Amino acid sequence: MFRNIRENWLQSSTYQLRSDVSLRGLPMFYYDVLCYICKKTFRVYEGSLKYKQAKERKVKFFCCEDCADKIRFEAILNFMHGINRF
C-alpha cells in the first residue's frame, strides 16, 4: 500500500519536474549508475544526494530505490523479531 502511494507520488513529481524543466528550456542533468544488488542501471537526477555522490565520486556503490526498500523492510522485520524474543 505504501509503495503504491510512494510510486504515484514519485511519478507525479517526476512528471511535474520534467514539465517545469521543459517549459523553461533547461536541460535536466543525470547520471546513469549501476545498482550493486540487482545489477540494473538507474538514473540519479540533479539535486539528489546520490547525484552529488556520483558526481564527486565519494560513493562507489549505489543502490536503487526498490532494493533500498527491500533492505529497509528486512531490517525492520529483523528488529521487530528481536524485540519479540524478550
MOTAJO-V779957 format. One line per field, one symbol per residue. ss: DSSP state (H for helix, E for strand, C for the rest). psi: psi as a letter, one per 30 degrees, with the letter a starting at -180 (. if undefined). Layout:
ss=???
psi=???
This chain:
ss=CHHHHHHHHHHHHHHHHHHHHHHHCCCCCEEEEEECCCCCEEEEECCCHHHHHHHHCCCCCECCHHHHHHHHHHHHHHHHHHHHHC
psi=eeeeeeeeeeeeeeeeeeeeeeefgkkjklkjlkkfefgkklkklkfleeeeeeefhekfklkleeeeeeeeeeeeeeeeeeefe.
